[in-house]
Amino acid sequence: MAATDHSRSEAAKQRRQDQLQRWLGSETEQTGSETRKTTGGSGTRRAKVQFAQGAVFMAACSAGDREEVAALLRQGADINHANVDGLTALHQACIDENAEMVQFLVENGSDVNRGDNEGWTPLHAAASCGFIQITKYLIEHGANVGAVNSEGELPLDVANEDVMERLLRAEIKKQGELIKHIAVQGSLLSH
């Protein structure tokens, strides 16, 4: 049994060495090395963990912490920061059905038509989740009901509920009529 414990211990030490090797030269190691400090009287060094501002911003938005989000924006955080999948805080707030955060982000300049890596806009997200209130809000604030994702789908195409489909069809019709009206007005003015 002692031999087994010893081999597990050695395997664990080797995995830790492998982790440290991968960590050396990483972005985390490079930014963290500037903030290390010596603690109390023990003389041990503790690394201060730091996260990229975009990650902190996204986490604060997901937590619904408007005060923290506002503070991060004042410090220069990008309201349209996207994660590796292209999701912005607005996408996530739509997915989480956090109407208050959606409103806060839109009021502070979040791009309502920004697509993720798959071309999904916040409106696609809200429509696919069936969140009527958020969908209406996004449309009222300039969300494009004609936005097409990488699969060629409109928000209407990813909607799963009849109420959502009716809302989006009505908005498409309304915007289509508005575009026709503007085109007619433009052609009358040019003659």
C-alpha positions in Angstrom: 0.0 0.0 0.0 2.8 2.4 0.8 4.3 1.8 -2.7 0.9 2.7 -4.2 0.6 5.9 -2.2 4.2 6.8 -3.2 3.5 6.3 -6.9 0.3 8.4 -6.6 2.3 11.1 -4.9 4.9 11.0 -7.6 2.2 11.1 -10.3 0.6 14.1 -8.7 4.0 15.9 -8.4 4.6 15.2 -12.1 1.1 16.6 -13.1 1.8 19.7 -11.0 5.2 20.1 -12.8 3.5 19.8 -16.1 0.9 22.4 -15.1 3.7 24.8 -14.0 5.5 24.3 -17.4 2.3 25.2 -19.3 1.8 28.2 -17.0 5.3 29.6 -17.6 5.1 32.2 -20.3 1.3 32.3 -20.3 -0.6 35.5 -20.3 -1.8 34.9 -16.8 1.8 34.4 -15.6 3.1 37.5 -17.4 0.5 39.8 -16.0 0.5 38.2 -12.5 4.2 38.5 -12.0 4.0 42.3 -11.8 1.6 42.1 -8.9 3.2 39.6 -6.6 4.0 40.8 -3.2 5.5 39.5 0.0 3.1 38.8 2.8 3.4 39.5 6.6 6.3 38.2 8.6 6.4 34.7 7.1 8.4 35.9 4.0 6.3 33.8 1.7 5.3 35.1 -1.6 1.7 35.1 -2.7 0.6 35.7 -6.3 -2.4 38.0 -6.7 -4.9 36.5 -9.1 -6.0 38.9 -11.8 -8.5 38.4 -14.6 -8.7 40.3 -17.9 -11.0 43.3 -17.6 -13.4 41.8 -20.2 -13.8 38.6 -18.1 -14.5 40.7 -15.0 -17.0 42.8 -16.9 -18.8 39.7 -18.3 -18.9 38.2 -14.8 -20.3 41.4 -13.2 -23.0 41.5 -15.9 -23.9 37.9 -15.4 -24.1 38.5 -11.6 -26.5 41.4 -12.3 -24.2 43.8 -10.4 -25.0 47.1 -12.1 -22.9 49.1 -9.7 -19.8 47.0 -10.6 -20.7 47.1 -14.3 -21.0 50.9 -14.2 -17.6 51.2 -12.3 -16.0 48.9 -14.9 -17.4 51.0 -17.7 -16.0 54.2 -16.1 -12.6 52.4 -15.9 -12.8 51.8 -19.7 -14.3 48.4 -20.0 -15.6 47.6 -23.5 -19.4 47.2 -23.2 -19.2 45.1 -26.4 -16.5 42.8 -25.2 -17.0 39.3 -26.5 -15.9 35.9 -25.1 -14.2 33.2 -27.2 -17.7 32.3 -28.6 -18.4 35.9 -29.6 -21.0 36.3 -26.9 -21.3 39.8 -25.4 -22.7 40.7 -22.0 -25.9 41.7 -23.9 -26.2 38.2 -25.4 -25.7 36.6 -22.0 -28.3 38.9 -20.3 -30.8 37.9 -23.0 -30.1 34.2 -22.5 -30.3 34.7 -18.7 -33.6 36.6 -19.0 -32.1 39.5 -17.1 -34.3 42.3 -18.4 -32.8 44.8 -16.1 -29.3 44.1 -17.3 -30.5 44.1 -20.9 -31.9 47.6 -20.4 -28.8 48.8 -18.5 -26.5 47.6 -21.2 -28.6 49.0 -24.1 -28.9 52.3 -22.3 -25.1 52.4 -22.0 -24.4 51.8 -25.6 -24.3 48.0 -26.1 -24.6 47.0 -29.7 -28.1 45.4 -30.1 -27.1 43.9 -33.5 -23.7 42.4 -32.7 -23.5 38.8 -33.8 -21.6 36.1 -32.0 -19.3 33.7 -33.8 -22.4 32.0 -35.3 -24.0 35.2 -36.3 -26.6 35.1 -33.5 -27.6 38.5 -32.3 -29.1 39.2 -28.9 -32.5 39.2 -30.7 -31.8 35.7 -31.9 -31.0 34.7 -28.3 -34.1 36.3 -26.8 -36.3 34.9 -29.6 -35.0 31.3 -29.2 -35.5 31.4 -25.5 -39.0 32.8 -25.8 -38.4 36.0 -23.8 -41.1 38.3 -25.1 -40.4 41.3 -22.9 -36.7 41.3 -23.8 -37.5 40.8 -27.5 -39.9 43.7 -27.6 -37.3 45.9 -25.8 -34.5 45.0 -28.2 -36.8 45.7 -31.2 -37.8 49.1 -29.7 -34.1 49.9 -29.4 -33.1 49.1 -33.0 -32.6 45.3 -33.1 -32.7 44.1 -36.7 -35.5 41.5 -37.2 -33.9 40.8 -40.6 -30.5 39.8 -39.1 -29.4 36.4 -40.5 -27.1 34.0 -38.6 -24.5 31.8 -40.1 -27.2 29.1 -40.8 -29.2 31.7 -42.7 -31.8 32.0 -39.9 -33.7 35.0 -38.9 -34.7 35.5 -35.2 -38.2 34.3 -36.4 -36.7 31.1 -37.6 -35.2 30.2 -34.2 -38.4 31.2 -32.3 -40.2 28.2 -30.8 -43.3 29.7 -29.4 -46.4 31.0 -31.3 -46.5 34.2 -29.4 -42.9 35.0 -30.3 -43.5 34.0 -33.9 -46.5 36.3 -34.2 -44.5 39.2 -32.6 -41.6 38.8 -35.0 -43.8 38.4 -38.1 -45.7 41.6 -37.2 -42.5 43.4 -36.7 -41.1 42.2 -40.0 -44.3 43.3 -41.8 -44.2 46.7 -40.0 -40.5 47.3 -40.8 -41.1 46.1 -44.4 -43.9 48.7 -44.8 -41.7 51.4 -43.3 -38.9 50.5 -45.7 -41.4 50.7 -48.7 -42.7 54.0 -47.4 -39.2 55.5 -47.1 -38.3 54.2 -50.6 -41.5 55.8 -52.1 -40.7 59.1 -50.2 -37.1 59.0 -51.5 -38.2 58.4 -55.1 -40.8 61.2 -54.9 -38.2 63.6 -53.6 -35.7 62.7 -56.3 -38.2 63.5 -59.1 
